[in-house]
């Protein structure tokens, strides 16, 4: 049979998982049934809406807007802070259940994955029947709902799962794109963000069908390589495969035994920065990004401890890996002098695969509504690329971060 791919996406994952946890702890109110959001810290007046209930949506609240705006739209809105340890646990429960059904799974974020249905197709009357079984089993055993998109292409399966929600199954095969996808606004297309929508609007491209029927060279002239990618997606062109190799078995890491035990956070963080540069550079050289980062400590007592976390968006950026490693170190260090430090990356994915940014990748919005002066992800990527190019041409020591100079012996 032809290849069939499922895209499985949790409906309002953060809000659903937080609601279930509160009910489990005795709360009489289900967050899913009232105007509620998962967001930042209201006391500090910053953060964005990460997830919203259906009642909250009726007030015009949208994912990604500042929580202060959401509170103005609905003064009685219930706000819950995110609990990432809970979300990681729930995500693992979901992936474990799905792996029991079919091991050929590619997890792409904490709440979504692709499944290659082809190897198990003989076990079910149809793809639709299998998809209904999956969503019903998730609902009955885990207590939350998912949408399942079915297609012969990954991009189309992803689009199908975003159709009407919740707890539904949709198909979007290549032969169905003109009927089901082309009438949709271009903003509904995967990877088509606000700036791309505005650029296409100026070209009078308003629907996905408009984009698909436009000459590719015109779109590419205005949006460069990203425009070409959007044009391909609008036409259902996507040759990528479900990456079923278990990424946990692969990883890139580095560790170092310190010449003198680290007895303070500042020293440990400088070591972690050097390790982060090494690990991120090797990731970029291999054209891979990491979905999980772990930090390892060996104390001068020879006791070993480690801590890991799943990233919401796979990365090979030095700054992100460094900050994550430092956060993990700060959580587990008990003050004992440190003899060895290490960083390891795992759940590797190819950089050629499109990555959907999480809301945590958006710039934080200040109370005034003006973005904080934090370098963008694109600028950080440019910095890493420039450093890689200099070191490749002139040697590893050709350029060094200023914060690491104090650790280098004089020449």
CORQUI-V842807 format. One record per pair of residues at least 4 apart in sequence whose ideal C-beta (glycine too) atoms are under 8 Angstrom apart, sorted by the first residue. I is the first residue (numbers start at 1). J is the second residue. D is the distance in whole Angstrom. If there is no record, write none. Layout:
BEGIN
i->[I:I]
j->[J:J]
d->[D:D]
END
This chain:
BEGIN
i->[1:1:2:3:3:3:4:4:4:4:4:4:4:4:5:5:5:5:5:5:5:5:5:5:5:6:6:6:6:6:6:6:6:6:6:6:7:7:7:7:7:7:7:7:7:7:7:7:8:8:8:8:8:8:8:8:8:8:8:8:9:9:9:9:9:9:9:9:10:10:10:10:10:10:10:10:11:11:11:11:11:11:11:11:12:12:12:12:12:12:13:13:13:13:13:13:13:14:14:14:14:14:14:14:15:15:15:15:15:15:15:15:15:15:16:16:16:16:16:17:17:17:17:17:17:18:18:18:18:18:18:18:19:19:19:19:19:20:20:20:20:21:21:21:22:22:22:22:23:23:29:29:30:31:31:31:31:32:32:32:33:33:34:34:34:35:35:35:35:35:35:35:35:35:35:36:36:36:36:36:36:36:36:37:37:37:37:37:37:37:37:37:37:37:37:37:38:38:38:38:38:38:38:38:39:39:39:39:39:39:39:39:39:39:40:40:40:40:40:40:41:41:41:41:42:42:42:42:42:45:45:46:46:46:46:46:46:47:47:47:48:48:48:48:48:48:48:48:49:49:49:49:49:49:49:49:50:50:50:51:52:52:52:52:52:52:53:54:55:56:56:56:56:57:57:59:59:59:59:60:61:61:61:61:61:63:64:64:65:65:66:66:66:67:67:68:68:69:70:70:71:71:71:73:82:83:84:84:85:86:87:87:87:88:88:88:88:89:90:90:90:91:91:91:91:91:92:93:93:94:94:94:94:94:95:95:95:95:96:97:97:97:97:97:98:98:98:98:98:99:99:101:101:101:101:101:102:102:102:102:102:103:104:104:104:104:104:105:105:105:105:105:105:106:106:106:106:106:106:107:107:107:107:108:108:108:108:108:108:109:109:109:109:110:110:112:114:114:114:114:115:116:116:117:117:117:117:120:120:121:121:123:124:124:124:125:126:127:127:127:128:128:128:128:129:130:131:131:131:131:132:132:132:133:134:134:134:135:135:135:135:135:135:135:135:136:137:138:138:138:138:139:139:139:139:139:145:145:146:147:147:147:147:147:147:147:147:147:148:148:148:148:149:149:149:149:149:149:149:149:149:149:149:149:150:150:150:150:150:150:150:151:151:151:151:151:151:151:151:152:152:152:153:153:153:153:153:154:154:154:154:154:155:155:155:155:155:155:155:156:156:156:156:156:156:156:156:157:157:158:158:159:159:159:159:159:159:160:160:160:160:161:162:162:163:163:163:163:164:164:171:172:172:172:172:174:176:176:177:177:177:177:177:178:178:179:181:181:181:181:182:182:182:182:182:183:183:183:184:184:184:184:185:185:185:186:186:186:186:186:186:186:186:186:186:187:187:187:188:188:189:189:189:189:189:190:190:190:191:191:191:191:191:191:191:192:192:192:192:193:194:195:196:196:196:196:196:197:198:199:199:199:200:200:200:200:200:200:201:201:203:203:203:203:204:205:205:205:205:206:207:208:208:209:209:210:211:211:211:211:212:212:212:214:214:214:215:216:216:216:217:218:219:219:219:219:219:220:220:220:220:220:221:222:223:223:223:224:225:226:227:228:229:229:230:231:232:232:233:233:240:240:243:243:243:243:245:245:247:247:247:247:247:248:248:248:250:250:251:251:251:251:251:252:252:252:252:252:252:252:252:252:253:253:253:253:253:253:254:254:254:254:254:254:254:255:255:255:255:255:255:256:256:256:256:256:256:257:257:258:258:258:258:258:258:261:261:261:261:262:262:262:262:262:262:263:263:263:264:265:265:265:265:266:267:268:268:268:268:268:269:269:269:270:270:270:270:270:271:271:271:272:272:272:272:272:272:272:272:273:273:273:273:273:274:274:274:275:275:275:275:275:276:276:276:276:276:276:277:277:277:277:278:279:279:279:279:279:280:280:280:280:280:280:281:281:281:281:281:282:283:283:283:283:283:283:284:284:284:284:284:285:287:287:287:288:288:288:288:288:289:289:289:289:289:289:289:289:290:290:290:290:290:290:290:290:290:291:291:291:291:291:291:291:292:292:292:292:292:292:292:293:293:293:293:293:293:293:293:293:293:294:294:294:294:294:294:294:294:294:295:295:295:295:295:295:295:295:295:295:296:296:296:296:296:296:296:296:297:297:297:297:297:297:297:297:297:297:298:298:298:298:298:298:298:299:299:299:299:299:299:299:300:300:300:300:301:302:303:305:306:307:307:307:307:308:308:309:309:309:310:311:311:311:312:312:312:313:313:313:313:313:313:314:314:314:314:315:315:316:316:316:317:317:317:317:317:318:318:318:319:319:320:320:321:321:321:322:323:324:325:325:326:327:328:329:329:333:349:349:357:357:357:361:363:363:363:363:364:364:364:365:365:365:365:366:366:366:375:375:375:376:377:378:379:380:381:382:383:384:385:386:387:387:388:389:390:390:390:391:391:391:391:393:394:394:400:400:400:401:404]
j->[118:121:152:116:118:152:116:117:118:121:127:150:151:152:114:115:116:117:150:151:152:153:154:157:242:114:115:117:127:130:131:134:148:149:150:157:112:113:114:115:148:149:151:154:157:158:160:161:98:112:113:114:115:134:135:146:147:148:149:161:111:112:146:147:148:149:161:162:16:17:94:111:112:144:145:146:16:144:145:146:147:165:166:167:16:32:51:52:53:166:17:51:87:90:110:111:144:18:38:50:51:82:87:111:19:31:32:36:37:38:51:52:53:80:20:32:51:144:145:21:83:86:87:90:144:22:31:38:80:82:83:86:23:30:31:32:36:24:90:143:144:25:83:86:27:29:31:80:27:30:33:34:34:36:53:78:80:36:53:54:53:55:53:55:78:53:55:56:58:59:61:74:76:77:78:52:53:55:56:77:78:79:80:49:50:51:52:53:56:61:67:70:77:78:79:80:49:50:51:52:79:80:81:82:47:48:49:50:67:70:79:80:81:82:44:46:47:48:67:81:45:46:47:81:47:67:68:71:79:68:367:66:67:364:365:366:367:66:67:364:64:65:66:67:359:362:364:365:61:62:63:64:65:66:67:70:63:82:359:63:56:57:61:62:63:70:57:58:59:61:70:74:77:61:62:70:73:74:77:73:65:70:73:74:77:359:359:362:69:70:70:365:369:71:79:72:367:73:74:77:75:77:79:77:87:87:88:309:89:90:91:110:111:92:110:309:310:93:94:142:144:95:107:110:111:310:96:97:142:98:111:138:142:146:99:105:107:113:100:101:137:138:141:142:102:105:113:115:134:103:105:115:120:133:134:137:115:116:117:119:120:244:115:116:119:242:244:113:114:115:116:242:244:113:114:115:242:243:244:112:113:291:347:112:113:114:349:355:356:312:313:356:358:310:312:161:154:157:158:242:242:242:244:121:127:130:150:124:130:127:130:130:129:130:133:129:130:131:150:171:132:150:169:171:133:134:135:148:150:169:136:148:169:137:138:146:148:139:145:146:147:148:167:168:169:140:141:142:144:145:146:143:144:145:146:167:166:167:167:161:162:163:165:166:167:168:169:170:161:168:169:170:156:157:158:159:160:161:162:163:169:170:171:172:157:160:169:170:171:172:173:156:157:159:160:171:172:173:174:156:173:174:157:174:236:237:238:158:238:240:241:242:159:190:233:236:238:240:354:160:172:173:174:177:181:236:238:161:172:162:190:163:172:181:188:189:190:170:171:172:180:170:188:190:168:170:172:180:168:170:176:176:177:180:181:236:180:181:181:182:212:235:236:182:209:183:208:209:234:236:207:208:209:212:234:207:208:209:188:189:207:208:206:207:208:192:197:200:205:206:207:208:210:211:234:192:194:197:192:208:208:211:230:233:234:233:354:356:196:226:229:230:233:354:356:196:197:200:230:197:198:199:200:223:226:227:230:201:202:203:222:223:205:206:210:211:219:223:205:206:214:218:219:222:210:210:211:214:219:210:211:212:234:213:234:214:219:230:231:234:231:234:235:218:219:231:219:220:228:231:221:222:223:227:228:230:231:224:225:227:228:231:227:227:227:228:230:228:229:230:231:232:233:354:234:235:237:238:237:238:352:353:247:349:350:353:249:250:291:346:347:348:349:292:346:347:346:348:290:344:345:346:348:279:282:283:286:288:290:344:345:348:279:294:342:343:344:345:275:278:279:282:342:343:344:275:296:340:341:342:343:271:274:275:340:341:342:339:340:262:271:338:339:340:341:300:337:338:339:267:268:271:337:338:341:267:337:338:268:269:329:330:333:270:271:272:329:333:338:341:273:326:329:274:403:404:406:407:275:341:407:276:295:322:325:326:329:341:343:277:322:401:403:404:278:404:407:279:325:341:342:343:280:318:321:322:325:343:281:318:322:401:282:283:321:343:344:345:284:316:317:318:321:384:285:318:384:388:391:286:288:289:290:316:345:348:316:351:384:385:388:388:350:351:352:316:348:349:350:351:314:315:316:348:349:350:351:355:311:314:315:316:321:345:346:347:348:310:311:314:346:347:348:349:308:309:310:311:345:346:347:308:309:311:321:324:325:328:343:344:345:306:307:308:309:328:343:344:345:346:306:307:308:325:328:329:332:341:342:343:304:305:306:340:341:342:343:344:304:305:306:329:332:333:338:340:341:342:302:303:304:338:339:340:341:303:304:305:336:337:338:339:336:337:338:339:336:339:336:332:332:328:329:331:332:328:346:324:327:328:347:315:320:324:358:360:361:355:356:357:358:360:361:347:348:349:355:320:321:321:351:384:321:377:380:381:384:322:380:384:323:380:324:380:325:343:345:326:327:328:329:343:330:331:332:333:341:338:353:355:361:362:377:377:371:372:374:376:371:372:374:369:370:371:372:370:371:372:379:380:383:380:381:382:383:384:385:386:387:388:389:390:391:399:392:393:394:398:399:395:396:398:399:398:398:399:404:405:408:405:408]
d->[7:6:6:7:5:6:8:4:6:7:5:7:8:6:6:7:6:7:8:6:7:7:6:5:6:7:4:5:8:8:6:7:6:7:6:6:7:8:6:8:7:4:8:7:4:5:7:4:7:7:6:8:6:7:8:5:8:5:8:7:7:4:6:5:8:7:4:7:7:8:7:4:7:6:8:5:6:7:5:6:6:5:4:7:5:8:5:7:7:7:6:7:7:8:7:4:8:6:4:5:4:6:6:8:6:6:7:7:7:5:4:7:6:8:6:6:8:4:7:6:8:6:6:5:7:6:6:6:5:8:6:7:6:5:4:5:8:6:8:5:6:6:7:6:4:8:7:8:6:6:8:6:7:4:6:7:7:8:5:7:7:7:7:6:6:6:5:4:8:6:8:5:6:5:7:7:5:8:6:7:4:7:7:5:8:7:5:7:6:7:7:6:6:7:6:7:8:5:4:8:8:5:8:5:5:6:5:6:4:7:6:8:7:8:7:6:1:6:6:7:8:7:6:7:8:6:8:7:5:6:5:8:8:6:7:7:7:7:5:8:6:6:6:7:6:6:8:7:6:7:5:6:5:8:6:5:7:6:5:7:4:6:5:8:6:8:7:7:8:5:7:7:6:6:8:8:5:4:8:6:7:5:6:7:8:7:6:6:5:6:7:5:7:6:6:7:7:7:7:6:7:6:7:8:7:7:6:8:7:6:6:6:8:7:7:7:5:7:7:8:8:6:8:5:6:7:6:7:6:6:8:7:7:8:6:7:6:7:7:7:7:7:6:7:7:6:7:7:7:5:6:8:7:8:6:8:5:7:7:7:5:7:6:4:6:6:4:5:7:5:8:8:7:6:5:8:5:5:6:8:4:8:7:6:6:7:8:8:7:6:7:7:7:6:6:8:6:7:8:5:7:4:6:6:6:6:8:7:7:7:8:8:5:4:7:5:7:6:5:8:6:7:6:7:6:6:7:4:6:4:6:8:6:6:6:7:6:6:7:5:7:5:6:8:6:6:6:5:7:7:5:7:7:5:8:6:5:4:7:5:7:7:5:7:7:5:7:7:6:8:5:8:8:4:6:7:3:3:7:7:8:6:8:6:6:6:7:7:5:7:8:4:4:8:6:7:5:6:7:7:6:6:7:6:6:8:5:6:5:5:8:7:6:6:5:7:4:8:8:6:5:7:7:7:8:6:7:7:7:7:5:8:6:6:8:8:6:4:6:4:8:7:7:8:7:4:8:8:6:7:7:6:7:6:6:5:5:8:4:6:8:8:5:5:7:8:5:8:8:8:6:5:3:6:8:6:8:6:4:8:6:5:7:6:7:6:6:5:6:6:6:6:7:6:8:6:8:5:8:7:5:7:6:6:6:6:7:7:8:8:7:7:7:6:7:5:6:8:6:7:6:6:6:6:7:8:7:6:7:7:6:6:4:8:8:6:8:8:7:7:7:7:8:7:7:4:5:6:8:6:7:6:5:6:8:6:7:6:6:4:7:4:5:6:6:7:7:6:6:5:6:7:6:4:7:7:5:7:7:5:5:7:8:6:3:8:7:8:7:6:6:7:6:7:6:7:4:7:7:7:8:6:8:7:7:7:7:7:7:6:4:5:7:8:6:6:7:5:8:5:6:4:7:6:5:6:7:7:7:8:5:7:6:8:6:6:3:6:5:5:5:8:7:6:8:7:6:6:7:3:7:7:8:7:7:6:7:6:5:6:7:7:6:7:7:5:4:6:6:4:5:7:7:4:7:7:5:8:7:6:8:7:7:7:7:6:6:7:6:6:6:5:7:7:6:6:8:6:6:5:8:6:7:6:5:6:6:6:7:7:5:7:6:6:7:6:8:6:7:7:7:5:6:5:5:4:6:6:6:5:8:7:7:6:6:5:8:6:6:5:6:4:5:7:6:8:8:6:8:6:5:6:6:4:6:8:5:8:7:8:6:8:6:5:7:7:4:7:6:6:4:5:5:7:6:8:6:7:7:6:6:7:7:3:7:6:6:6:6:4:7:3:7:6:6:7:5:7:7:5:4:7:6:7:6:5:6:7:7:7:6:6:7:4:8:7:7:5:8:7:7:6:8:5:4:5:7:7:7:6:7:8:4:7:7:4:8:7:7:5:7:7:7:6:6:7:6:8:7:7:5:7:5:4:8:5:8:8:4:7:6:6:7:5:7:5:6:7:8:5:8:4:8:6:5:7:8:6:8:6:7:6:8:7:4:5:8:6:8:6:5:7:6:7:8:5:6:5:7:8:7:8:7:7:5:6:6:6:8:6:6:5:6:8:6:7:7:6:6:7:6:5:6:7:7:6:8:7:5:8:4:8:8:6:4:7:6:7:7:5:7:6:8:6:8:5:7:6:4:6:8:7:6:6:6:6:6:6:6:6:6:7:6:6:6:6:6:5:5:7:5:6:7:8:4:8:6:6:7:8:7]
END
